[in-house]
Amino acid sequence: MEKHLHEKSGSFTHKQDDKLDKACHMPSPKCTDVDVKSADTETENREEETEKTEESPPCDPEYSLAKVSEEIDRFLSTPSGKSDDSVTKEIPNFVEKFLDLVEAKIVNYGSGEGPTKWSQNPDGDASFLEALDRISKLTTPSGDFESESEHASSLNRIGSVLQKAMSFLEQEFRSLLEDSRCFDPDQCDSSKTKQDSDRCVLPSTKSESTGDVDFPGYSNDVVSDLSRIAKAMIKAGYETECCQVYVIVRRNAFEESLNRLGFEKLSIDDVQKMQWESLEREISTWITTFKQCATVYFSGERNLSLAVFSDHPSIAPSLFGNLARGVVIQLLNFAEAVAMTKRSAEKLFKFLDMYETLRDMVPAMDGLFLDESACELKAEISSASCRLGEAAICIFCELENSIKSDTGKTPVPGGAVHPLTRYTMNYLKYACEYKDTLEQVFKDHQKVERVDSASKSEYEISSQGNNQVEAQSPFSVQLTRVMDLLDTNLEAKSMVYKDLALSSIFLMNNGRYILQKIKGSNEIHELMGDQWCRKRSSDLRQYHKNYQRETWSKVLGILRDEGLNVNGKVSKPVLKERFKSFSTMFDEIHRTQSTWVVSDEQLQSELRVSISAVVIPAYRSFLGRFSQHLDPGRQTEKYIKFQPEDIETYIDDLFDGNPASSTGRRKP
C-alpha cells in the first residue's frame, strides 16, 4: 500500500481521480475507529474496506447529503485538540463524501434552465446553504490538525469546493439582482398569488422617516433569496465579493433609472457649450431627477440594502451611502457646471429653481445616511447651493447695469410705456415670486451686494406706529435701487419729447404701469411698502396736473371774458377771433393727441373725464353768453364749429393711438 495513506485510522484519503466513483459509495463508519498497528495491518484493512465499498449499493439513502451532514455536525461539535487517549483529531473519510455531494449539487444547479437557477427548489436551496455553512466551518477548524502537513491536500480540497460554491452563489446573487427587477408600473401593481411572489414592490417595508416605502422593483421572495445568499457569502468570508457585486449592479440600476427620467451625464464642457434653450430643458430634467432621488429612490434603495444585508446591519448603511453619494455627486456636478455658465438675465429663474431644489431636498434626505456621510453630503450640497446663489445674485444685480446702459434717445411713439419699463417690471414681478428665496440668498451673500454704509442709511424706513427705524432687508434694498434707477432713466427719457404735455403723458403712462404691477403683486408690494406706493400715486397726480396745465390751460384762457368788452360792448371782431382760435386749437389738440397712447383703460378714462370736466362747462358757458352777439346764419356757422356735445365726442377720441382727421364741422 502506498505511503501517502494516512497512518492513523479514520484519516482522509484524497484521490481526486476517483472522487465521482465515491459519490454513491461510502465506507463503513466503523473503519474510522481502528487503531494504527502496522503497515501490513493497515493494508489488509484497506483491502477489506475496498471490498465492502464495492459491495455497497449505489446512491444508498443512508449516504444522502442529509445523512452525511449529520456526521459533519457531530464531527464539528467534537472538542478540538487532543482527546483523552491523546489521539490527534483528524478529518474523517465522510468529509470527502460530503464534499462530493455538495460539488454534485453545484453541477446540478448549473444544468438548470434560465439565467437564474436559484429558488427553483426552495428546500434544496436551504439544504445547500446549510451545507456551505458546514464547509465554511471546516475551513477554519479549531485544534492543531490544520497545521499538519499531511492534511494540506484535504484542506485544499475543502477550500476548492467552497470557492466553487461561492462562485456559483456570486453568479446567482448577480442574476437575482439583475434579472428580477420590474420596470413596468402596471406589472408592479399586480398581486396574483396568495404569497404575492410576482409582485415587484414590498409595501410592508417601512422607513422610519418616510413611512411606507417600496423596494426598488423586487418581490418579497427575491429580497429574501438575496438576503440568504448574502448571509452565506459573508459568513464564508466572501464579504468583499458579495458587496462588490451588489454595488455594481445597483449602481447600474440607478443609472438606468436616471436615464429613464431623461437625465444625461454631461461634462462641464458639454454644459458650457449648450444653447440656453437646450440647457433649460436639461435643468428641468435635473430638478425632476433630484427630487425623485431624494424622495423616492434613496428611500427604496436604503430599505433594499437593509433587507438584503439584514444579518449584517453595519454593512448596509455603508453600501447605500457610497451608492447614493455617487449619484448625488453626479447631480451636483451638473449644478455647479450650470452655475459656471455665462450669466444672462433669463437664467435667473432656473438658477433659483435649482437653488430651491437643493435647499428643499436636504431635509427630505435626513435620516437616510450615517452621520458622517450625511455631513459630507450636506457640505457638498451647500457648496453647490452657494455657487448657484452667488450666480443668481450677480444676474439680478446685472439688472442695474441693464437699466443704466439703456440710454437710447429715440422717444417711444405716443408717449406709451417704454419697453425698458415693461421688461424691468415683468422681470421683477417674476423674480419676486421667489421673494423668500432671494431674501435668503441675499442675506447669505451680503458681501456680493454693492451696498455701503451710506446707501444702507439711505434706504432705512421708519416703522409705522413708533419711532424705531427699521433697516430694509438686503433684497429689499436691491429692489429699491432698481426702482430708483428706473425712475431716473425714465425722467431722462421724458426729456426727449419736445412737447411738455406728451412728456407728462409718457411719465404718467410709465408711472401708472409700474404702480399697477406693484399693486398686482403681493410680493413686490410687501417689499416696496405702502409708503412707496403712496409716493408713486402722488407723482402720478402731479404728472396729470402738468399735462392739464400744458394742454388745456391755454384753451381755457381763450374762453375767458377778459378783453372782449370794448367801451362797455362786446367787440365782434375779438369775439370772432376767440371762437376761431378755440376751434383751431381744439382741432389741433384732437388731431395730435388722438395719436398719443394711454393703454391703461382706467387712466385713459380718468384723463378724458378730467378734460371734459374743465373744458365742456367752460365752453358751454362761453357759448351761451356770447353766441347771440354773432349774426345768425352763415356768420354763426363760420365761427362756431363745435357744440358742447361735439366737444365731449371728440375728447373720447383722445389717447387711442389712432391718427384722426380734422374735426370739421361735426363728427358724424
C-alpha positions in Angstrom: 0.0 0.0 0.0 1.3 3.4 -1.0 2.8 5.6 1.7 0.6 8.6 1.0 -2.2 7.0 3.0 -2.7 8.4 6.5 -1.1 6.4 9.2 -4.0 6.9 11.6 -7.2 5.0 11.3 -10.0 7.1 10.0 -7.7 9.5 8.2 -9.0 11.1 4.9 -7.5 9.6 1.7 -7.7 12.2 -1.1 -7.8 10.7 -4.5 -9.1 13.4 -6.9 -9.4 11.0 -9.9 -11.9 8.6 -8.3 -14.0 11.1 -6.3 -17.0 10.8 -8.5 -16.9 7.0 -8.1 -17.1 7.5 -4.4 -20.2 9.8 -4.7 -22.6 6.9 -4.2 -20.3 4.6 -2.1 -19.4 5.2 1.5 -17.1 3.1 3.6 -18.4 1.7 6.8 -18.2 4.1 9.7 -16.6 1.6 11.9 -13.4 1.8 9.9 -12.8 5.3 11.3 -12.1 4.0 14.8 -9.4 1.4 14.1 -6.1 1.9 15.9 -2.8 2.1 13.9 -0.8 -1.1 14.4 1.5 -1.6 11.4 1.7 -1.0 7.7 0.6 -4.6 6.9 -2.4 -4.5 9.1 -3.4 -1.2 7.5 -3.1 -2.7 4.1 -5.4 -5.5 5.0 -7.9 -3.1 6.4 -7.8 -1.0 3.3 -8.4 -4.1 1.1 -11.3 -5.2 3.2 -12.7 -1.6 3.1 -12.4 -1.6 -0.7 -14.3 -4.9 -0.9 -17.1 -3.6 1.3 -17.3 -0.4 -0.8 -17.6 -2.3 -4.0 -20.5 -4.3 -2.4 -22.4 -1.2 -1.2 -25.4 -0.4 -3.3 -25.1 2.9 -5.3 -26.8 6.0 -4.0 -27.8 4.4 -0.8 -30.2 6.8 1.0 -28.1 6.1 4.0 -25.4 8.3 2.4 -27.5 11.2 1.3 -26.5 14.8 1.9 -28.7 15.0 4.9 -27.2 11.8 6.4 -23.6 12.9 5.8 -24.4 16.3 7.2 -25.3 14.7 10.5 -21.9 13.1 10.5 -20.3 16.5 9.7 -22.2 18.2 12.5 -21.1 15.5 15.0 -17.5 16.0 13.8 -17.7 19.8 14.1 -19.2 19.5 17.6 -16.3 17.3 18.8 -14.0 19.3 21.1 -10.7 20.4 19.4 -7.2 19.3 20.4 -6.2 16.0 21.9 -8.8 13.5 23.1 -8.5 11.7 26.4 -6.3 9.0 24.8 -4.0 11.7 23.3 -5.0 10.8 19.7 -4.9 13.9 17.4 -8.3 14.9 16.0 -8.3 14.1 12.3 -10.5 14.7 9.2 -12.7 11.6 8.7 -13.4 9.9 5.4 -17.1 11.0 5.3 -15.9 14.6 4.7 -14.8 13.6 1.2 -18.2 12.1 0.6 -19.8 15.3 1.9 -17.7 17.4 -0.5 -18.6 15.2 -3.4 -22.3 15.6 -2.7 -22.0 19.4 -2.5 -20.0 19.5 -5.7 -22.6 17.4 -7.4 -25.3 19.7 -6.2 -23.4 22.7 -7.7 -23.2 20.8 -11.0 -26.9 20.1 -10.8 -27.6 23.8 -10.3 -25.6 24.6 -13.3 -27.7 22.4 -15.5 -30.9 24.3 -14.7 -32.7 26.4 -17.3 -32.8 30.2 -17.3 -30.3 32.7 -16.2 -31.3 32.3 -12.5 -31.1 28.8 -11.1 -31.9 29.8 -7.6 -35.3 29.4 -5.9 -36.5 26.7 -8.3 -36.3 24.3 -5.3 -36.6 26.3 -2.1 -36.0 23.2 0.2 -32.9 22.3 -1.8 -31.6 25.8 -1.7 -31.9 25.8 2.1 -30.1 22.5 2.5 -27.4 23.7 0.1 -26.8 26.9 2.1 -26.6 24.8 5.3 -24.1 22.5 3.6 -22.0 25.6 2.6 -22.1 26.7 6.2 -20.6 23.4 7.3 -17.9 23.6 4.6 -17.1 27.2 5.8 -16.7 25.8 9.3 -14.4 23.0 8.0 -12.0 25.6 6.5 -11.4 27.2 9.9 -11.4 24.2 12.4 -10.1 24.6 15.8 -7.4 22.4 17.1 -3.9 21.6 15.8 -4.5 19.3 12.9 -4.7 22.3 10.5 -1.0 22.8 10.8 -0.1 19.2 10.0 1.3 18.9 6.5 -0.4 15.6 5.8 -3.8 17.3 6.0 -2.9 20.1 3.5 -4.4 18.3 0.5 -7.6 17.7 2.3 -7.9 21.3 3.4 -7.2 22.4 -0.2 -10.0 20.2 -1.3 -12.4 21.7 1.2 -11.3 25.2 0.1 -11.7 24.4 -3.6 -15.2 23.2 -3.1 -16.1 26.2 -1.1 -14.6 28.5 -3.7 -16.7 26.8 -6.4 -19.8 27.2 -4.3 -19.1 30.9 -3.6 -18.5 31.4 -7.3 -21.9 29.9 -8.1 -23.6 32.0 -5.3 -21.9 35.1 -6.6 -23.4 34.4 -10.1 -26.8 33.7 -8.6 -26.6 36.9 -6.5 -25.8 38.9 -9.6 -28.6 37.2 -11.6 -31.2 37.8 -9.0 -30.2 41.5 -8.7 -30.1 42.0 -12.5 -32.9 39.8 -13.8 -35.6 40.1 -11.1 -36.3 43.8 -11.3 -39.5 45.1 -12.7 -39.8 48.3 -14.8 -43.4 48.2 -15.8 -45.6 50.1 -13.2 -48.7 48.1 -14.3 -47.0 44.8 -13.5 -45.6 46.2 -10.3 -49.2 46.6 -9.0 -50.2 43.0 -9.6 -50.8 40.6 -6.8 -52.0 37.4 -8.3 -50.7 34.8 -5.9 -51.5 34.5 -2.3 -47.9 35.0 -1.4 -47.5 38.0 -3.7 -44.5 36.2 -5.2 -45.0 38.0 -8.6 -45.2 41.5 -7.0 -42.4 43.9 -7.8 -42.8 46.0 -4.6 -42.9 45.4 -1.0 -45.4 47.8 0.6 -44.9 46.3 4.1 -41.4 47.6 4.3 -41.3 50.8 6.3 -38.8 53.6 6.7 -38.5 55.4 10.0 -38.7 58.8 8.4 -40.8 58.4 5.3 -43.5 55.8 6.2 -44.2 53.0 3.7 -41.5 52.8 1.1 -41.2 50.1 -1.5 -38.2 48.2 -2.5 -36.9 49.4 -6.0 -38.5 46.7 -8.1 -38.0 43.4 -6.3 -40.5 41.0 -4.8 -40.6 39.7 -1.3 -39.3 36.3 -2.3 -36.4 37.7 -4.3 -35.3 40.0 -1.5 -35.4 37.0 0.9 -33.3 35.0 -1.5 -30.8 37.8 -1.9 -30.5 38.1 1.9 -29.9 34.4 2.3 -27.2 34.3 -0.3 -25.5 37.5 1.1 -25.5 35.9 4.6 -23.9 32.7 3.3 -21.2 34.5 1.3 -20.3 36.9 4.1 -20.2 34.1 6.7 -17.9 32.2 4.4 -15.5 35.1 4.2 -16.6 36.4 0.8 -18.0 39.8 2.0 -15.9 41.8 -0.5 -17.1 39.8 -3.5 -20.7 40.0 -2.3 -20.6 43.7 -1.7 -18.8 44.4 -4.9 -21.5 42.6 -7.0 -24.3 44.4 -5.1 -22.7 47.9 -5.6 -22.0 47.4 -9.3 -25.5 46.0 -10.1 -27.3 48.6 -8.1 -25.2 51.4 -9.5 -26.0 50.3 -13.0 -29.7 50.1 -12.0 -29.6 53.6 -10.7 -28.0 54.8 -13.9 -30.9 53.1 -15.8 -33.4 54.9 -13.6 -31.8 58.3 -14.2 -31.8 57.6 -17.9 -35.5 56.7 -17.9 -36.1 60.1 -16.2 -34.2 61.7 -19.1 -31.2 62.8 -17.1 -28.0 62.6 -19.1 -24.5 62.7 -17.6 -22.8 65.8 -19.1 -19.4 67.2 -18.6 -18.6 70.8 -17.8 -17.6 71.4 -21.4 -20.9 69.9 -22.6 -22.9 72.3 -20.3 -20.8 75.3 -21.3 -21.4 74.7 -25.0 -25.1 74.2 -24.8 -27.6 76.7 -26.1 -29.8 78.1 -23.4 -33.0 76.5 -24.7 -31.4 73.1 -24.6 -29.8 73.7 -21.2 -33.1 75.0 -19.8 -34.7 71.6 -20.7 -31.8 69.8 -19.1 -32.2 71.8 -15.9 -35.9 70.9 -15.8 -35.0 67.2 -16.1 -32.3 67.7 -13.4 -34.8 69.1 -11.0 -37.3 66.2 -11.6 -34.5 63.7 -11.2 -33.1 65.2 -8.0 -36.5 65.3 -6.4 -37.2 61.7 -7.4 -33.9 60.5 -6.0 -34.3 62.4 -2.7 -37.9 61.5 -2.0 -38.3 58.0 -3.7 -35.2 56.3 -5.0 -33.0 56.8 -2.0 -35.6 55.6 0.5 -36.3 52.5 -1.5 -32.6 51.8 -2.1 -31.8 52.2 1.6 -34.6 49.7 2.5 -33.3 47.3 -0.1 -29.8 47.3 1.3 -31.1 46.9 4.9 -33.2 44.0 3.9 -30.5 42.2 1.8 -27.9 42.6 4.5 -30.3 42.3 7.4 -27.9 39.9 9.2 -25.1 42.4 8.9 -26.6 45.8 9.8 -23.2 47.5 9.7 -22.7 46.8 6.0 -26.0 48.1 4.6 -25.6 51.8 5.6 -22.1 51.9 4.1 -23.1 50.3 0.8 -26.1 52.6 0.5 -24.2 55.7 1.5 -21.5 55.1 -1.1 -24.1 54.3 -3.8 -26.2 57.4 -3.0 -23.2 59.6 -2.7 -22.1 58.7 -6.2 -25.5 59.7 -7.6 -25.7 62.9 -5.6 -22.2 64.0 -6.6 -23.1 63.4 -10.3 -26.2 65.6 -9.9 -24.2 68.3 -8.0 -21.6 68.3 -10.7 -24.2 69.3 -13.2 -25.5 72.1 -10.9 -22.0 73.5 -10.5 -21.4 73.3 -14.2 -24.7 75.3 -14.8 -23.6 77.9 -12.2 -20.3 78.4 -14.2 -22.1 79.2 -17.5 -22.2 82.8 -18.8 -24.6 85.0 -16.8 -27.7 86.3 -18.5 -31.0 87.7 -17.2 -33.2 84.9 -18.4 -31.2 82.3 -16.4 -32.1 83.8 -13.1 -35.3 81.8 -12.6 -33.9 78.4 -13.5 -30.9 79.1 -11.2 -33.4 79.9 -8.4 -35.3 76.7 -9.2 -32.2 74.7 -8.8 -31.2 76.5 -5.6 -34.6 75.7 -4.1 -34.4 72.1 -5.1 -31.1 71.7 -3.3 -32.4 73.6 -0.3 -35.6 71.6 0.0 -34.2 68.2 -0.6 -31.7 68.3 2.3 -34.5 67.7 4.9 -36.0 65.0 2.7 -32.8 63.0 2.9 -32.3 63.4 6.7 -32.2 60.1 8.4 -31.2 58.2 5.3 -27.4 58.4 5.8 -24.9 57.8 8.6 -23.9 60.9 10.4 -20.5 61.1 8.7 -22.0 60.6 5.2 -24.8 63.0 6.0 -22.4 65.7 7.0 -20.3 65.2 3.9 -23.3 65.2 1.5 -24.7 68.3 3.2 -21.4 70.1 2.8 -21.3 69.1 -0.9 -24.9 70.3 -1.4 -24.2 73.5 0.5 -21.2 74.2 -1.8 -23.3 73.8 -4.9 -26.1 75.9 -3.5 -23.6 78.6 -2.7 -22.4 78.7 -6.3 -26.0 78.9 -7.6 -26.9 81.6 -5.1 -23.9 83.7 -6.0 -24.7 83.4 -9.7 -28.3 84.4 -9.1 -27.2 87.5 -7.2 -24.8 88.5 -9.9 -27.6 88.0 -12.5 -30.1 90.1 -10.5 -27.6 92.8 -9.9 -26.8 93.0 -13.6 -30.3 94.4 -13.9 -28.9 97.7 -12.6 -26.4 97.7 -15.4 -29.1 97.0 -18.0 -31.1 100.0 -16.8 -28.0 102.3 -16.7 -26.9 101.2 -20.2 -30.3 101.9 -21.8 -29.6 105.4 -22.9 -31.5 105.4 -26.2 -32.6 108.9 -27.3 -35.4 107.7 -29.6 -38.8 108.6 -28.0 -41.5 106.0 -27.7 -44.3 107.0 -30.1 -47.3 108.5 -28.4 -45.7 108.6 -25.0 -46.5 104.9 -24.5 -45.0 102.6 -21.8 -41.3 102.2 -22.6 -40.0 98.7 -23.4 -37.4 99.1 -20.6 -40.3 99.7 -18.1 -42.2 96.6 -19.3 -39.1 94.4 -19.2 -37.9 95.6 -15.8 -41.3 95.3 -14.1 -42.1 91.9 -15.5 -38.7 90.7 -14.6 -39.1 92.0 -11.0 -42.6 90.5 -10.8 -41.4 87.0 -11.7 -38.3 87.5 -9.5 -40.4 88.4 -6.5 -42.3 85.2 -6.9 -39.0 83.9 -5.4 -39.1 86.5 -2.7 -38.3 84.2 0.2 -35.6 82.5 -1.7 -34.0 85.8 -2.9 -34.2 87.1 0.6 -32.3 84.1 1.9 -29.8 84.2 -0.9 -29.1 87.9 -0.5 -28.9 87.5 3.3 -26.4 84.7 2.9 -24.3 86.6 0.4 -24.4 90.2 1.5 -20.8 90.6 0.6 -21.8 90.3 -3.0 -24.1 93.3 -2.7 -22.7 96.7 -3.6 -24.3 98.4 -0.6 -22.0 100.5 1.6 -22.9 102.1 4.9 -24.1 105.3 3.2 -26.5 103.5 0.9 -27.8 101.5 3.8 -28.8 104.5 5.7 -30.4 105.9 2.6 -32.8 103.0 2.4 -33.8 102.9 6.1 -37.5 103.3 6.6 -39.5 104.3 9.6 -41.8 101.7 11.2 -45.3 102.9 11.4 -46.8 103.5 14.8 -43.4 104.0 16.6 -40.2 106.0 16.4 -38.0 103.0 15.7 -36.1 102.8 12.4 -36.1 99.5 10.7 -33.5 98.8 8.0 -34.7 97.1 4.9 -33.6 93.6 4.1 -30.7 93.2 1.6 -33.0 92.1 -1.2 -35.5 94.9 -0.5 -32.6 97.4 -0.7 -31.6 95.9 -4.0 -35.1 96.2 -5.3 -35.3 99.8 -4.2 -32.1 100.5 -6.0 -33.5 99.1 -9.2 -36.7 101.1 -8.9 -34.8 104.4 -8.3 -32.6 103.7 -11.3 -35.6 103.0 -13.4 -37.2 106.3 -12.3 -34.0 108.2 -13.1 -33.8 106.6 -16.5 -37.5 107.4 -17.4 -37.1 111.0 -16.3 -34.2 111.3 -18.7 -36.2 109.7 -21.5 -39.1 112.1 -20.9 -36.9 115.0 -21.7 -36.5 113.7 -25.3 -40.1 114.8 -26.0 -40.3 118.4 -27.2 -44.0 118.6 -26.2 -44.1 119.0 -22.5 -47.7 117.7 -22.4 -46.5 114.5 -24.1 -43.6 114.3 -21.7 -46.1 114.2 -18.9 -48.2 111.6 -20.6 -45.1 109.5 -21.0 -44.2 109.7 -17.3 -47.9 109.1 -16.4 -48.1 106.0 -18.6 -44.9 104.5 -17.2 -45.6 105.5 -13.6 -49.1 104.0 -13.8 -47.7 100.8 -15.3 -45.1 100.5 -12.5 -47.7 101.2 -9.8 -50.2 98.7 -11.2 -47.5 96.0 -11.4 -46.5 96.5 -7.8 -50.1 96.6 -6.6 -50.8 93.4 -8.6 -48.0 91.5 -6.9 -48.3 90.9 -3.2 -44.6 90.0 -3.1 -43.3 93.3 -4.6 -45.9 95.4 -2.8 -44.8 93.8 0.5 -41.2 94.7 -0.3 -41.8 98.2 -1.5 -44.4 99.1 1.1 -47.4 101.3 1.2 -45.3 104.4 1.8 -43.6 103.9 -1.5 -46.9 103.3 -3.3 -48.4 106.5 -1.9 -45.4 108.5 -3.1 -45.8 107.0 -6.6 -49.5 107.9 -6.6 -48.7 111.4 -5.6 -46.2 111.6 -8.5 -48.8 110.4 -10.9 -51.2 113.2 -9.8 -48.5 115.8 -10.4 -47.9 114.4 -13.9 -51.6 114.7 -14.5 -51.6 118.3 -13.4 -48.7 119.1 -15.6 -50.5 117.7 -18.6 -53.6 119.7 -17.9 -51.6 122.9 -17.5 -49.6 122.4 -20.6 -52.6 121.5 -22.8 -55.9 122.8 -21.6 -54.9 125.9 -19.6 -54.3 127.7 -23.0 -57.7 126.5 -24.2 -59.4 127.8 -21.1 -57.6 131.1 -21.5 -59.4 131.7 -24.8 -62.7 131.2 -23.1 -62.1 134.0 -20.5 -64.1 137.2 -20.6 -61.2 139.5 -20.4 -60.6 141.6 -23.5 -64.0 141.0 -25.1 -65.6 144.3 -23.9 -64.6 147.5 -25.6 -66.3 150.6 -24.4 -68.8 148.5 -22.5 -69.8 146.5 -25.5 -68.7 143.1 -26.8 -66.4 143.5 -29.7 -67.5 141.3 -32.5 -64.0 141.1 -34.2 -62.5 140.0 -30.9 -65.3 137.5 -30.3 -65.0 136.1 -33.7 -61.2 135.6 -33.2 -61.9 133.9 -29.9 -64.3 131.4 -31.4 -61.9 130.9 -34.3 -58.9 130.4 -32.0 -60.8 127.9 -29.9 -61.8 125.9 -32.9 -58.3 125.9 -34.3 -56.7 125.0 -31.1 -59.1 122.2 -30.2 -58.9 120.8 -33.7 -55.1 120.7 -33.4 -55.2 119.1 -29.9 -57.7 116.5 -31.2 -55.6 115.7 -34.2 -52.3 115.4 -32.2 -53.4 113.8 -29.0 -55.6 111.2 -30.8 -52.2 109.6 -31.8 -51.0 109.6 -28.2 -51.3 106.3 -26.3 -52.7 105.6 -22.9 -53.0 101.9 -22.7 -54.3 101.7 -19.2 -58.1 101.9 -19.6 -58.6 103.4 -16.1 -56.0 106.1 -16.7 -57.4 106.8 -20.1 -60.9 107.2 -18.7 -59.6 109.4 -15.8 -57.9 111.7 -18.3 -60.9 112.1 -20.6 -63.2 112.7 -17.6 -60.9 115.3 -16.2 -60.6 117.1 -19.6 -64.4 117.1 -20.1 -64.9 118.4 -16.6 -62.9 121.6 -17.2 -63.4 122.2 -20.9 -67.0 121.4 -21.6 -68.6 123.6 -18.8 -66.3 126.5 -19.7 -67.1 126.2 -23.4 -70.9 125.8 -22.8 -70.9 128.9 -20.6 -68.9 130.9 -23.1 -71.1 129.8 -25.9 -74.2 130.6 -24.0 -73.1 134.1 -23.1 -71.6 135.3 -26.4 -73.0 133.3 -29.3 -76.0 135.7 -29.6 -73.6 138.5 -30.4 -72.9 136.9 -33.8 -75.2 137.3 -36.7 -77.4 134.3 -37.1 -76.8 132.1 -40.2 -73.6 131.9 -42.2 -71.6 134.0 -39.7 -72.5 131.8 -36.8 -71.7 128.6 -38.7 -68.4 130.0 -39.8 -67.1 130.8 -36.4 -68.9 128.4 -34.1 -67.7 125.0 -35.3 -68.5 122.9 -32.1 -71.4 122.4 -29.9 -70.7 121.2 -26.3 -71.9 117.7 -27.3 -69.3 117.7 -30.1 -66.5 118.6 -27.7 -67.4 115.6 -25.5 -67.4 113.3 -28.5 -64.0 114.4 -29.7 -62.5 114.2 -26.2 -63.4 110.5 -26.3 -61.1 110.1 -29.3 -58.0 111.2 -27.4 -55.2 108.7 -26.4 -56.4 105.9 -28.7 -53.2 105.9 -30.6 -55.0 106.3 -33.9 -54.4 109.3 -36.2 -57.6 111.3 -36.6 -58.7 113.6 -39.4 -59.6 117.2 -38.8 -62.7 117.6 -36.7 -64.6 119.6 -39.4 -68.0 120.9 -38.6 -69.3 118.0 -36.7 -68.3 114.4 -36.1 -70.9 112.1 -37.8 
